[in-house]
Amino acid sequence: MHLSLNSGCGANEHCFVILVSDDVDALFNSFRDRGLSAPIRPNSPAQVGPFDQSWGTREFYVNDPNGNTLIFQQR
């Protein structure tokens, strides 16, 4: 797990957490099977499903009810 320590993480700001997985595609599918409805943000592939980042990881993002982002990452 990687916790964000950005200066933007305050009482009213949003933060992110990176959770490492061996298979983000299978994890994403299991979340969808249990009812996950990933929101779609304009110009962002991250909210739709797993995708390959330019730095070599495969990721998908889910926002919690408070607007914080959970990043599921396969290295």
mmCIF file of the N, C-alpha and C atoms, coordinates in Angstrom:
data_MODEL
# 
_entry.id   MODEL 
# 
loop_
_atom_site.group_PDB 
_atom_site.id 
_atom_site.type_symbol 
_atom_site.label_atom_id 
_atom_site.label_alt_id 
_atom_site.label_comp_id 
_atom_site.label_asym_id 
_atom_site.label_entity_id 
_atom_site.label_seq_id 
_atom_site.pdbx_PDB_ins_code 
_atom_site.Cartn_x 
_atom_site.Cartn_y 
_atom_site.Cartn_z 
_atom_site.occupancy 
_atom_site.B_iso_or_equiv 
_atom_site.pdbx_formal_charge 
_atom_site.auth_seq_id 
_atom_site.auth_comp_id 
_atom_site.auth_asym_id 
_atom_site.auth_atom_id 
_atom_site.pdbx_PDB_model_num 
ATOM 1   N N  . MET A 1 1  ? 0.847   -1.166  0.000   1.00 0.00 ? 1  MET A N  1 
ATOM 2   C CA . MET A 1 1  ? 0.000   0.000   0.000   1.00 0.00 ? 1  MET A CA 1 
ATOM 3   C C  . MET A 1 1  ? 0.896   1.233   0.000   1.00 0.00 ? 1  MET A C  1 
ATOM 4   N N  . HIS A 1 2  ? 0.508   2.229   -0.780  1.00 0.00 ? 2  HIS A N  1 
ATOM 5   C CA . HIS A 1 2  ? 1.215   3.505   -0.864  1.00 0.00 ? 2  HIS A CA 1 
ATOM 6   C C  . HIS A 1 2  ? 0.207   4.591   -0.515  1.00 0.00 ? 2  HIS A C  1 
ATOM 7   N N  . LEU A 1 3  ? 0.476   5.386   0.502   1.00 0.00 ? 3  LEU A N  1 
ATOM 8   C CA . LEU A 1 3  ? -0.403  6.486   0.883   1.00 0.00 ? 3  LEU A CA 1 
ATOM 9   C C  . LEU A 1 3  ? 0.137   7.789   0.340   1.00 0.00 ? 3  LEU A C  1 
ATOM 10  N N  . SER A 1 4  ? -0.718  8.627   -0.199  1.00 0.00 ? 4  SER A N  1 
ATOM 11  C CA . SER A 1 4  ? -0.320  9.935   -0.697  1.00 0.00 ? 4  SER A CA 1 
ATOM 12  C C  . SER A 1 4  ? 0.011   10.858  0.467   1.00 0.00 ? 4  SER A C  1 
ATOM 13  N N  . LEU A 1 5  ? 1.105   11.584  0.355   1.00 0.00 ? 5  LEU A N  1 
ATOM 14  C CA . LEU A 1 5  ? 1.475   12.583  1.352   1.00 0.00 ? 5  LEU A CA 1 
ATOM 15  C C  . LEU A 1 5  ? 1.525   13.968  0.721   1.00 0.00 ? 5  LEU A C  1 
ATOM 16  N N  . ASN A 1 6  ? 0.753   14.173  -0.328  1.00 0.00 ? 6  ASN A N  1 
ATOM 17  C CA . ASN A 1 6  ? 0.723   15.463  -1.008  1.00 0.00 ? 6  ASN A CA 1 
ATOM 18  C C  . ASN A 1 6  ? 0.169   16.542  -0.101  1.00 0.00 ? 6  ASN A C  1 
ATOM 19  N N  . SER A 1 7  ? 0.597   17.777  -0.313  1.00 0.00 ? 7  SER A N  1 
ATOM 20  C CA . SER A 1 7  ? 0.123   18.892  0.514   1.00 0.00 ? 7  SER A CA 1 
ATOM 21  C C  . SER A 1 7  ? -1.372  19.128  0.339   1.00 0.00 ? 7  SER A C  1 
ATOM 22  N N  . GLY A 1 8  ? -1.976  18.626  -0.721  1.00 0.00 ? 8  GLY A N  1 
ATOM 23  C CA . GLY A 1 8  ? -3.402  18.796  -0.958  1.00 0.00 ? 8  GLY A CA 1 
ATOM 24  C C  . GLY A 1 8  ? -4.276  17.921  -0.081  1.00 0.00 ? 8  GLY A C  1 
ATOM 25  N N  . CYS A 1 9  ? -3.687  17.026  0.684   1.00 0.00 ? 9  CYS A N  1 
ATOM 26  C CA . CYS A 1 9  ? -4.457  16.128  1.543   1.00 0.00 ? 9  CYS A CA 1 
ATOM 27  C C  . CYS A 1 9  ? -4.683  16.784  2.891   1.00 0.00 ? 9  CYS A C  1 
ATOM 28  N N  . GLY A 1 10 ? -5.761  17.484  2.998   1.00 0.00 ? 10 GLY A N  1 
ATOM 29  C CA . GLY A 1 10 ? -6.116  18.125  4.253   1.00 0.00 ? 10 GLY A CA 1 
ATOM 30  C C  . GLY A 1 10 ? -7.525  17.754  4.638   1.00 0.00 ? 10 GLY A C  1 
ATOM 31  N N  . ALA A 1 11 ? -8.084  18.469  5.586   1.00 0.00 ? 11 ALA A N  1 
ATOM 32  C CA . ALA A 1 11 ? -9.412  18.144  6.106   1.00 0.00 ? 11 ALA A CA 1 
ATOM 33  C C  . ALA A 1 11 ? -10.483 18.162  5.010   1.00 0.00 ? 11 ALA A C  1 
ATOM 34  N N  . ASN A 1 12 ? -10.366 19.083  4.051   1.00 0.00 ? 12 ASN A N  1 
ATOM 35  C CA . ASN A 1 12 ? -11.382 19.190  3.007   1.00 0.00 ? 12 ASN A CA 1 
ATOM 36  C C  . ASN A 1 12 ? -10.847 18.835  1.624   1.00 0.00 ? 12 ASN A C  1 
ATOM 37  N N  . GLU A 1 13 ? -9.654  18.263  1.571   1.00 0.00 ? 13 GLU A N  1 
ATOM 38  C CA . GLU A 1 13 ? -9.047  17.901  0.297   1.00 0.00 ? 13 GLU A CA 1 
ATOM 39  C C  . GLU A 1 13 ? -9.165  16.393  0.103   1.00 0.00 ? 13 GLU A C  1 
ATOM 40  N N  . HIS A 1 14 ? -8.955  15.941  -1.118  1.00 0.00 ? 14 HIS A N  1 
ATOM 41  C CA . HIS A 1 14 ? -9.039  14.520  -1.429  1.00 0.00 ? 14 HIS A CA 1 
ATOM 42  C C  . HIS A 1 14 ? -7.640  13.928  -1.527  1.00 0.00 ? 14 HIS A C  1 
ATOM 43  N N  . CYS A 1 15 ? -7.512  12.693  -1.147  1.00 0.00 ? 15 CYS A N  1 
ATOM 44  C CA . CYS A 1 15 ? -6.232  11.989  -1.154  1.00 0.00 ? 15 CYS A CA 1 
ATOM 45  C C  . CYS A 1 15 ? -6.344  10.727  -1.998  1.00 0.00 ? 15 CYS A C  1 
ATOM 46  N N  . PHE A 1 16 ? -5.218  10.011  -2.120  1.00 0.00 ? 16 PHE A N  1 
ATOM 47  C CA . PHE A 1 16 ? -5.274  8.748   -2.835  1.00 0.00 ? 16 PHE A CA 1 
ATOM 48  C C  . PHE A 1 16 ? -4.431  7.707   -2.121  1.00 0.00 ? 16 PHE A C  1 
ATOM 49  N N  . VAL A 1 17 ? -4.788  6.457   -2.372  1.00 0.00 ? 17 VAL A N  1 
ATOM 50  C CA . VAL A 1 17 ? -4.080  5.296   -1.844  1.00 0.00 ? 17 VAL A CA 1 
ATOM 51  C C  . VAL A 1 17 ? -3.823  4.369   -3.019  1.00 0.00 ? 17 VAL A C  1 
ATOM 52  N N  . ILE A 1 18 ? -2.609  3.825   -3.104  1.00 0.00 ? 18 ILE A N  1 
ATOM 53  C CA . ILE A 1 18 ? -2.307  2.825   -4.133  1.00 0.00 ? 18 ILE A CA 1 
ATOM 54  C C  . ILE A 1 18 ? -2.244  1.459   -3.453  1.00 0.00 ? 18 ILE A C  1 
ATOM 55  N N  . LEU A 1 19 ? -3.025  0.530   -3.985  1.00 0.00 ? 19 LEU A N  1 
ATOM 56  C CA . LEU A 1 19 ? -3.040  -0.846  -3.495  1.00 0.00 ? 19 LEU A CA 1 
ATOM 57  C C  . LEU A 1 19 ? -2.504  -1.741  -4.606  1.00 0.00 ? 19 LEU A C  1 
ATOM 58  N N  . VAL A 1 20 ? -1.460  -2.499  -4.326  1.00 0.00 ? 20 VAL A N  1 
ATOM 59  C CA . VAL A 1 20 ? -0.819  -3.335  -5.332  1.00 0.00 ? 20 VAL A CA 1 
ATOM 60  C C  . VAL A 1 20 ? -1.510  -4.691  -5.402  1.00 0.00 ? 20 VAL A C  1 
ATOM 61  N N  . SER A 1 21 ? -1.754  -5.143  -6.626  1.00 0.00 ? 21 SER A N  1 
ATOM 62  C CA . SER A 1 21 ? -2.426  -6.418  -6.879  1.00 0.00 ? 21 SER A CA 1 
ATOM 63  C C  . SER A 1 21 ? -1.629  -7.211  -7.913  1.00 0.00 ? 21 SER A C  1 
ATOM 64  N N  . ASP A 1 22 ? -1.732  -8.533  -7.846  1.00 0.00 ? 22 ASP A N  1 
ATOM 65  C CA . ASP A 1 22 ? -1.079  -9.378  -8.849  1.00 0.00 ? 22 ASP A CA 1 
ATOM 66  C C  . ASP A 1 22 ? -1.844  -9.418  -10.165 1.00 0.00 ? 22 ASP A C  1 
ATOM 67  N N  . ASP A 1 23 ? -3.157  -9.132  -10.134 1.00 0.00 ? 23 ASP A N  1 
ATOM 68  C CA . ASP A 1 23 ? -3.982  -9.226  -11.337 1.00 0.00 ? 23 ASP A CA 1 
ATOM 69  C C  . ASP A 1 23 ? -5.125  -8.211  -11.245 1.00 0.00 ? 23 ASP A C  1 
ATOM 70  N N  . VAL A 1 24 ? -4.883  -6.988  -11.696 1.00 0.00 ? 24 VAL A N  1 
ATOM 71  C CA . VAL A 1 24 ? -5.907  -5.942  -11.586 1.00 0.00 ? 24 VAL A CA 1 
ATOM 72  C C  . VAL A 1 24 ? -7.114  -6.216  -12.475 1.00 0.00 ? 24 VAL A C  1 
ATOM 73  N N  . ASP A 1 25 ? -6.922  -6.923  -13.582 1.00 0.00 ? 25 ASP A N  1 
ATOM 74  C CA . ASP A 1 25 ? -8.064  -7.236  -14.451 1.00 0.00 ? 25 ASP A CA 1 
ATOM 75  C C  . ASP A 1 25 ? -9.053  -8.147  -13.728 1.00 0.00 ? 25 ASP A C  1 
ATOM 76  N N  . ALA A 1 26 ? -8.545  -9.195  -13.092 1.00 0.00 ? 26 ALA A N  1 
ATOM 77  C CA . ALA A 1 26 ? -9.413  -10.107 -12.346 1.00 0.00 ? 26 ALA A CA 1 
ATOM 78  C C  . ALA A 1 26 ? -10.054 -9.390  -11.159 1.00 0.00 ? 26 ALA A C  1 
ATOM 79  N N  . LEU A 1 27 ? -9.292  -8.537  -10.489 1.00 0.00 ? 27 LEU A N  1 
ATOM 80  C CA . LEU A 1 27 ? -9.826  -7.787  -9.354  1.00 0.00 ? 27 LEU A CA 1 
ATOM 81  C C  . LEU A 1 27 ? -10.945 -6.851  -9.809  1.00 0.00 ? 27 LEU A C  1 
ATOM 82  N N  . PHE A 1 28 ? -10.720 -6.127  -10.911 1.00 0.00 ? 28 PHE A N  1 
ATOM 83  C CA . PHE A 1 28 ? -11.736 -5.226  -11.439 1.00 0.00 ? 28 PHE A CA 1 
ATOM 84  C C  . PHE A 1 28 ? -13.001 -5.998  -11.804 1.00 0.00 ? 28 PHE A C  1 
ATOM 85  N N  . ASN A 1 29 ? -12.832 -7.138  -12.474 1.00 0.00 ? 29 ASN A N  1 
ATOM 86  C CA . ASN A 1 29 ? -13.995 -7.949  -12.858 1.00 0.00 ? 29 ASN A CA 1 
ATOM 87  C C  . ASN A 1 29 ? -14.750 -8.455  -11.638 1.00 0.00 ? 29 ASN A C  1 
ATOM 88  N N  . SER A 1 30 ? -14.035 -8.822  -10.588 1.00 0.00 ? 30 SER A N  1 
ATOM 89  C CA . SER A 1 30 ? -14.722 -9.280  -9.367  1.00 0.00 ? 30 SER A CA 1 
ATOM 90  C C  . SER A 1 30 ? -15.492 -8.139  -8.720  1.00 0.00 ? 30 SER A C  1 
ATOM 91  N N  . PHE A 1 31 ? -14.947 -6.920  -8.770  1.00 0.00 ? 31 PHE A N  1 
ATOM 92  C CA . PHE A 1 31 ? -15.666 -5.754  -8.243  1.00 0.00 ? 31 PHE A CA 1 
ATOM 93  C C  . PHE A 1 31 ? -16.917 -5.484  -9.067  1.00 0.00 ? 31 PHE A C  1 
ATOM 94  N N  . ARG A 1 32 ? -16.798 -5.572  -10.407 1.00 0.00 ? 32 ARG A N  1 
ATOM 95  C CA . ARG A 1 32 ? -17.952 -5.347  -11.285 1.00 0.00 ? 32 ARG A CA 1 
ATOM 96  C C  . ARG A 1 32 ? -19.022 -6.410  -11.049 1.00 0.00 ? 32 ARG A C  1 
ATOM 97  N N  . ASP A 1 33 ? -18.598 -7.660  -10.845 1.00 0.00 ? 33 ASP A N  1 
ATOM 98  C CA . ASP A 1 33 ? -19.548 -8.749  -10.575 1.00 0.00 ? 33 ASP A CA 1 
ATOM 99  C C  . ASP A 1 33 ? -20.324 -8.519  -9.279  1.00 0.00 ? 33 ASP A C  1 
ATOM 100 N N  . ARG A 1 34 ? -19.702 -7.784  -8.348  1.00 0.00 ? 34 ARG A N  1 
ATOM 101 C CA . ARG A 1 34 ? -20.365 -7.504  -7.069  1.00 0.00 ? 34 ARG A CA 1 
ATOM 102 C C  . ARG A 1 34 ? -21.092 -6.155  -7.074  1.00 0.00 ? 34 ARG A C  1 
ATOM 103 N N  . GLY A 1 35 ? -21.185 -5.512  -8.255  1.00 0.00 ? 35 GLY A N  1 
ATOM 104 C CA . GLY A 1 35 ? -21.995 -4.315  -8.366  1.00 0.00 ? 35 GLY A CA 1 
ATOM 105 C C  . GLY A 1 35 ? -21.264 -2.997  -8.492  1.00 0.00 ? 35 GLY A C  1 
ATOM 106 N N  . LEU A 1 36 ? -19.932 -3.016  -8.636  1.00 0.00 ? 36 LEU A N  1 
ATOM 107 C CA . LEU A 1 36 ? -19.203 -1.760  -8.812  1.00 0.00 ? 36 LEU A CA 1 
ATOM 108 C C  . LEU A 1 36 ? -19.666 -1.071  -10.080 1.00 0.00 ? 36 LEU A C  1 
ATOM 109 N N  . SER A 1 37 ? -20.001 0.171   -9.955  1.00 0.00 ? 37 SER A N  1 
ATOM 110 C CA . SER A 1 37 ? -20.333 0.991   -11.105 1.00 0.00 ? 37 SER A CA 1 
ATOM 111 C C  . SER A 1 37 ? -19.283 2.088   -11.157 1.00 0.00 ? 37 SER A C  1 
ATOM 112 N N  . ALA A 1 38 ? -18.238 1.856   -11.929 1.00 0.00 ? 38 ALA A N  1 
ATOM 113 C CA . ALA A 1 38 ? -17.145 2.811   -12.005 1.00 0.00 ? 38 ALA A CA 1 
ATOM 114 C C  . ALA A 1 38 ? -17.599 4.065   -12.735 1.00 0.00 ? 38 ALA A C  1 
ATOM 115 N N  . PRO A 1 39 ? -17.487 5.230   -12.092 1.00 0.00 ? 39 PRO A N  1 
ATOM 116 C CA . PRO A 1 39 ? -17.884 6.473   -12.769 1.00 0.00 ? 39 PRO A CA 1 
ATOM 117 C C  . PRO A 1 39 ? -16.925 6.788   -13.906 1.00 0.00 ? 39 PRO A C  1 
ATOM 118 N N  . ILE A 1 40 ? -17.436 7.430   -14.906 1.00 0.00 ? 40 ILE A N  1 
ATOM 119 C CA . ILE A 1 40 ? -16.600 7.806   -16.044 1.00 0.00 ? 40 ILE A CA 1 
ATOM 120 C C  . ILE A 1 40 ? -16.335 9.306   -15.975 1.00 0.00 ? 40 ILE A C  1 
ATOM 121 N N  . ARG A 1 41 ? -15.065 9.669   -15.881 1.00 0.00 ? 41 ARG A N  1 
ATOM 122 C CA . ARG A 1 41 ? -14.672 11.071  -15.890 1.00 0.00 ? 41 ARG A CA 1 
ATOM 123 C C  . ARG A 1 41 ? -14.240 11.445  -17.297 1.00 0.00 ? 41 ARG A C  1 
ATOM 124 N N  . PRO A 1 42 ? -14.646 12.598  -17.763 1.00 0.00 ? 42 PRO A N  1 
ATOM 125 C CA . PRO A 1 42 ? -14.229 13.020  -19.107 1.00 0.00 ? 42 PRO A CA 1 
ATOM 126 C C  . PRO A 1 42 ? -12.704 13.007  -19.235 1.00 0.00 ? 42 PRO A C  1 
ATOM 127 N N  . ASN A 1 43 ? -12.217 12.499  -20.341 1.00 0.00 ? 43 ASN A N  1 
ATOM 128 C CA . ASN A 1 43 ? -10.788 12.458  -20.664 1.00 0.00 ? 43 ASN A CA 1 
ATOM 129 C C  . ASN A 1 43 ? -9.965  11.600  -19.711 1.00 0.00 ? 43 ASN A C  1 
ATOM 130 N N  . SER A 1 44 ? -10.570 10.656  -19.012 1.00 0.00 ? 44 SER A N  1 
ATOM 131 C CA . SER A 1 44 ? -9.827  9.802   -18.088 1.00 0.00 ? 44 SER A CA 1 
ATOM 132 C C  . SER A 1 44 ? -10.166 8.334   -18.317 1.00 0.00 ? 44 SER A C  1 
ATOM 133 N N  . PRO A 1 45 ? -9.188  7.552   -18.812 1.00 0.00 ? 45 PRO A N  1 
ATOM 134 C CA . PRO A 1 45 ? -9.439  6.126   -18.976 1.00 0.00 ? 45 PRO A CA 1 
ATOM 135 C C  . PRO A 1 45 ? -9.443  5.390   -17.633 1.00 0.00 ? 45 PRO A C  1 
ATOM 136 N N  . ALA A 1 46 ? -8.930  6.027   -16.589 1.00 0.00 ? 46 ALA A N  1 
ATOM 137 C CA . ALA A 1 46 ? -8.743  5.363   -15.300 1.00 0.00 ? 46 ALA A CA 1 
ATOM 138 C C  . ALA A 1 46 ? -10.039 4.925   -14.657 1.00 0.00 ? 46 ALA A C  1 
ATOM 139 N N  . GLN A 1 47 ? -11.115 5.622   -14.871 1.00 0.00 ? 47 GLN A N  1 
ATOM 140 C CA . GLN A 1 47 ? -12.380 5.318   -14.223 1.00 0.00 ? 47 GLN A CA 1 
ATOM 141 C C  . GLN A 1 47 ? -13.177 4.241   -14.950 1.00 0.00 ? 47 GLN A C  1 
ATOM 142 N N  . VAL A 1 48 ? -12.757 3.875   -16.156 1.00 0.00 ? 48 VAL A N  1 
ATOM 143 C CA . VAL A 1 48 ? -13.515 2.934   -16.972 1.00 0.00 ? 48 VAL A CA 1 
ATOM 144 C C  . VAL A 1 48 ? -13.127 1.488   -16.688 1.00 0.00 ? 48 VAL A C  1 
ATOM 145 N N  . GLY A 1 49 ? -11.869 1.234   -16.464 1.00 0.00 ? 49 GLY A N  1 
ATOM 146 C CA . GLY A 1 49 ? -11.379 -0.111  -16.215 1.00 0.00 ? 49 GLY A CA 1 
ATOM 147 C C  . GLY A 1 49 ? -9.863  -0.126  -16.267 1.00 0.00 ? 49 GLY A C  1 
ATOM 148 N N  . PRO A 1 50 ? -9.252  -1.287  -16.099 1.00 0.00 ? 50 PRO A N  1 
ATOM 149 C CA . PRO A 1 50 ? -7.792  -1.362  -16.107 1.00 0.00 ? 50 PRO A CA 1 
ATOM 150 C C  . PRO A 1 50 ? -7.196  -0.845  -17.418 1.00 0.00 ? 50 PRO A C  1 
ATOM 151 N N  . PHE A 1 51 ? -6.083  -0.154  -17.285 1.00 0.00 ? 51 PHE A N  1 
ATOM 152 C CA . PHE A 1 51 ? -5.375  0.370   -18.451 1.00 0.00 ? 51 PHE A CA 1 
ATOM 153 C C  . PHE A 1 51 ? -3.889  0.395   -18.136 1.00 0.00 ? 51 PHE A C  1 
ATOM 154 N N  . ASP A 1 52 ? -3.067  0.464   -19.168 1.00 0.00 ? 52 ASP A N  1 
ATOM 155 C CA . ASP A 1 52 ? -1.613  0.475   -19.012 1.00 0.00 ? 52 ASP A CA 1 
ATOM 156 C C  . ASP A 1 52 ? -1.120  1.916   -18.930 1.00 0.00 ? 52 ASP A C  1 
ATOM 157 N N  . GLN A 1 53 ? -0.378  2.203   -17.861 1.00 0.00 ? 53 GLN A N  1 
ATOM 158 C CA . GLN A 1 53 ? 0.228   3.517   -17.695 1.00 0.00 ? 53 GLN A CA 1 
ATOM 159 C C  . GLN A 1 53 ? 1.532   3.574   -18.485 1.00 0.00 ? 53 GLN A C  1 
ATOM 160 N N  . SER A 1 54 ? 1.976   4.778   -18.835 1.00 0.00 ? 54 SER A N  1 
ATOM 161 C CA . SER A 1 54 ? 3.211   4.937   -19.601 1.00 0.00 ? 54 SER A CA 1 
ATOM 162 C C  . SER A 1 54 ? 4.444   4.527   -18.791 1.00 0.00 ? 54 SER A C  1 
ATOM 163 N N  . TRP A 1 55 ? 4.341   4.467   -17.466 1.00 0.00 ? 55 TRP A N  1 
ATOM 164 C CA . TRP A 1 55 ? 5.493   4.092   -16.632 1.00 0.00 ? 55 TRP A CA 1 
ATOM 165 C C  . TRP A 1 55 ? 5.529   2.597   -16.308 1.00 0.00 ? 55 TRP A C  1 
ATOM 166 N N  . GLY A 1 56 ? 4.669   1.803   -16.980 1.00 0.00 ? 56 GLY A N  1 
ATOM 167 C CA . GLY A 1 56 ? 4.783   0.357   -16.902 1.00 0.00 ? 56 GLY A CA 1 
ATOM 168 C C  . GLY A 1 56 ? 3.870   -0.364  -15.928 1.00 0.00 ? 56 GLY A C  1 
ATOM 169 N N  . THR A 1 57 ? 2.954   0.331   -15.302 1.00 0.00 ? 57 THR A N  1 
ATOM 170 C CA . THR A 1 57 ? 2.001   -0.350  -14.425 1.00 0.00 ? 57 THR A CA 1 
ATOM 171 C C  . THR A 1 57 ? 0.650   -0.472  -15.121 1.00 0.00 ? 57 THR A C  1 
ATOM 172 N N  . ARG A 1 58 ? -0.160  -1.385  -14.634 1.00 0.00 ? 58 ARG A N  1 
ATOM 173 C CA . ARG A 1 58 ? -1.544  -1.523  -15.101 1.00 0.00 ? 58 ARG A CA 1 
ATOM 174 C C  . ARG A 1 58 ? -2.410  -1.135  -13.924 1.00 0.00 ? 58 ARG A C  1 
ATOM 175 N N  . GLU A 1 59 ? -3.408  -0.261  -14.126 1.00 0.00 ? 59 GLU A N  1 
ATOM 176 C CA . GLU A 1 59 ? -4.156  0.325   -13.022 1.00 0.00 ? 59 GLU A CA 1 
ATOM 177 C C  . GLU A 1 59 ? -5.630  0.485   -13.339 1.00 0.00 ? 59 GLU A C  1 
ATOM 178 N N  . PHE A 1 60 ? -6.432  0.568   -12.266 1.00 0.00 ? 60 PHE A N  1 
ATOM 179 C CA . PHE A 1 60 ? -7.781  1.120   -12.361 1.00 0.00 ? 60 PHE A CA 1 
ATOM 180 C C  . PHE A 1 60 ? -8.042  1.899   -11.086 1.00 0.00 ? 60 PHE A C  1 
ATOM 181 N N  . TYR A 1 61 ? -8.949  2.870   -11.186 1.00 0.00 ? 61 TYR A N  1 
ATOM 182 C CA . TYR A 1 61 ? -9.223  3.779   -10.081 1.00 0.00 ? 61 TYR A CA 1 
ATOM 183 C C  . TYR A 1 61 ? -10.678 3.648   -9.649  1.00 0.00 ? 61 TYR A C  1 
ATOM 184 N N  . VAL A 1 62 ? -10.905 3.773   -8.349  1.00 0.00 ? 62 VAL A N  1 
ATOM 185 C CA . VAL A 1 62 ? -12.244 3.792   -7.787  1.00 0.00 ? 62 VAL A CA 1 
ATOM 186 C C  . VAL A 1 62 ? -12.276 4.927   -6.763  1.00 0.00 ? 62 VAL A C  1 
ATOM 187 N N  . ASN A 1 63 ? -13.321 5.717   -6.779  1.00 0.00 ? 63 ASN A N  1 
ATOM 188 C CA . ASN A 1 63 ? -13.468 6.785   -5.790  1.00 0.00 ? 63 ASN A CA 1 
ATOM 189 C C  . ASN A 1 63 ? -14.343 6.319   -4.639  1.00 0.00 ? 63 ASN A C  1 
ATOM 190 N N  . ASP A 1 64 ? -13.928 6.649   -3.406  1.00 0.00 ? 64 ASP A N  1 
ATOM 191 C CA . ASP A 1 64 ? -14.766 6.317   -2.249  1.00 0.00 ? 64 ASP A CA 1 
ATOM 192 C C  . ASP A 1 64 ? -15.851 7.379   -2.114  1.00 0.00 ? 64 ASP A C  1 
ATOM 193 N N  . PRO A 1 65 ? -16.816 7.189   -1.222  1.00 0.00 ? 65 PRO A N  1 
ATOM 194 C CA . PRO A 1 65 ? -17.919 8.148   -1.086  1.00 0.00 ? 65 PRO A CA 1 
ATOM 195 C C  . PRO A 1 65 ? -17.479 9.569   -0.725  1.00 0.00 ? 65 PRO A C  1 
ATOM 196 N N  . ASN A 1 66 ? -16.278 9.735   -0.167  1.00 0.00 ? 66 ASN A N  1 
ATOM 197 C CA . ASN A 1 66 ? -15.784 11.068  0.187   1.00 0.00 ? 66 ASN A CA 1 
ATOM 198 C C  . ASN A 1 66 ? -14.970 11.713  -0.921  1.00 0.00 ? 66 ASN A C  1 
ATOM 199 N N  . GLY A 1 67 ? -14.823 11.025  -2.056  1.00 0.00 ? 67 GLY A N  1 
ATOM 200 C CA . GLY A 1 67 ? -14.095 11.582  -3.188  1.00 0.00 ? 67 GLY A CA 1 
ATOM 201 C C  . GLY A 1 67 ? -12.622 11.238  -3.209  1.00 0.00 ? 67 GLY A C  1 
ATOM 202 N N  . ASN A 1 68 ? -12.137 10.448  -2.251  1.00 0.00 ? 68 ASN A N  1 
ATOM 203 C CA . ASN A 1 68 ? -10.750 9.998   -2.287  1.00 0.00 ? 68 ASN A CA 1 
ATOM 204 C C  . ASN A 1 68 ? -10.624 8.890   -3.322  1.00 0.00 ? 68 ASN A C  1 
ATOM 205 N N  . THR A 1 69 ? -9.448  8.753   -3.890  1.00 0.00 ? 69 THR A N  1 
ATOM 206 C CA . THR A 1 69 ? -9.227  7.794   -4.958  1.00 0.00 ? 69 THR A CA 1 
ATOM 207 C C  . THR A 1 69 ? -8.436  6.593   -4.469  1.00 0.00 ? 69 THR A C  1 
ATOM 208 N N  . LEU A 1 70 ? -8.954  5.401   -4.761  1.00 0.00 ? 70 LEU A N  1 
ATOM 209 C CA . LEU A 1 70 ? -8.245  4.155   -4.527  1.00 0.00 ? 70 LEU A CA 1 
ATOM 210 C C  . LEU A 1 70 ? -7.678  3.712   -5.867  1.00 0.00 ? 70 LEU A C  1 
ATOM 211 N N  . ILE A 1 71 ? -6.381  3.571   -5.948  1.00 0.00 ? 71 ILE A N  1 
ATOM 212 C CA . ILE A 1 71 ? -5.724  3.150   -7.185  1.00 0.00 ? 71 ILE A CA 1 
ATOM 213 C C  . ILE A 1 71 ? -5.281  1.707   -6.986  1.00 0.00 ? 71 ILE A C  1 
ATOM 214 N N  . PHE A 1 72 ? -5.800  0.808   -7.800  1.00 0.00 ? 72 PHE A N  1 
ATOM 215 C CA . PHE A 1 72 ? -5.396  -0.588  -7.769  1.00 0.00 ? 72 PHE A CA 1 
ATOM 216 C C  . PHE A 1 72 ? -4.376  -0.771  -8.882  1.00 0.00 ? 72 PHE A C  1 
ATOM 217 N N  . GLN A 1 73 ? -3.173  -1.220  -8.518  1.00 0.00 ? 73 GLN A N  1 
ATOM 218 C CA . GLN A 1 73 ? -2.040  -1.211  -9.438  1.00 0.00 ? 73 GLN A CA 1 
ATOM 219 C C  . GLN A 1 73 ? -1.370  -2.575  -9.508  1.00 0.00 ? 73 GLN A C  1 
ATOM 220 N N  . GLN A 1 74 ? -1.042  -2.957  -10.735 1.00 0.00 ? 74 GLN A N  1 
ATOM 221 C CA . GLN A 1 74 ? -0.259  -4.167  -10.991 1.00 0.00 ? 74 GLN A CA 1 
ATOM 222 C C  . GLN A 1 74 ? 1.069   -3.734  -11.560 1.00 0.00 ? 74 GLN A C  1 
ATOM 223 N N  . ARG A 1 75 ? 2.139   -4.171  -10.930 1.00 0.00 ? 75 ARG A N  1 
ATOM 224 C CA . ARG A 1 75 ? 3.472   -3.744  -11.392 1.00 0.00 ? 75 ARG A CA 1 
ATOM 225 C C  . ARG A 1 75 ? 4.094   -4.757  -12.300 1.00 0.00 ? 75 ARG A C  1 
# 
